[in-house]
Amino acid sequence: MIGNKPVAVADAPDWKTPSSDILEAAANGKQALFIYFPGEAEDGSGDGIAGAEYKNLDGKYAQFIRIPYTADREPSPSGVDSLVPTSKVLSDNPTRDYGVKTYPTFIVADSYGNEYVRLNGKKPAASELQAYFEKVSSKMEDSNKKLQKGLDEAKKSWESKDSVKAMKAIRSNFKDGLVGLDAQNETVRLYHDVVEAARAEISALAGEGSADSVKKLKAMKATFKGTEVESTINEALKASAEK
């Protein structure tokens, strides 16, 4: 490697840098993402991923992405707590967010960056990669169906004004960190509806200052732990204690 520029290799795929344009190209072409994490000492050429059989996969079955090594594993600073999953491949540190610990690591993901296959420390055969790429669409469908079940459960609970069960189902959908899928996008919208309703309820309870309102706020604190409104609940409880 010269500086941060990969060494050119004859007949190698066109390794790209993660970007929204690359993900859009993958989505438009119904392609997977093939994400390569080289080690610190690697030359960045693709760890032997070269030759016509690999190059022909790039842009037809998948977008080939190379992410430089980083030793930084510090959590990303966030101004607002939220349960909503965010893109790993477009984050400030994909190496950290994908939990890459060995090199080289190759990940087969969908066009949103959701991981479906991980290969550590070995060069995958082109035929092996093609088989993985061809299965990504069906895996996306399976993931979306699973998310839809959780979403249906969350919606049913929310229609019954049961925020505890609704949040439980929403958390279940968020736990694997999937992004972009239709059912997940709808889950995110429902989550924001539930959170906004919680804000209004917190405001009303904070104005009461009664023992019953404090009890309800404490119950809400457990339901909305780790969300944008947890700090608001804490402030309301603190204000109630000072009255």
Secondary structure, DSSP 8 states (H G I E B T S, - for coil): -BTTB----TT----B---HHHHHHHHHTT-EEEEEE--TT--SS-TT--SHHHHTTBTTTEEEEE------------SS-------STTSS-HHHHTT--SSSEEEEE-TT--EEEEEESS---HHHHHHHHHHHHHHHHHHHHHHHHHHHHHHHHHHTT-HHHHHHHHHHHHTT---S-HHHHHHHHHHHHHHHHHHHHHHHHHHH--HHHHHHHHHHHHHTTTSTTHHHHHHHHHHHHH-
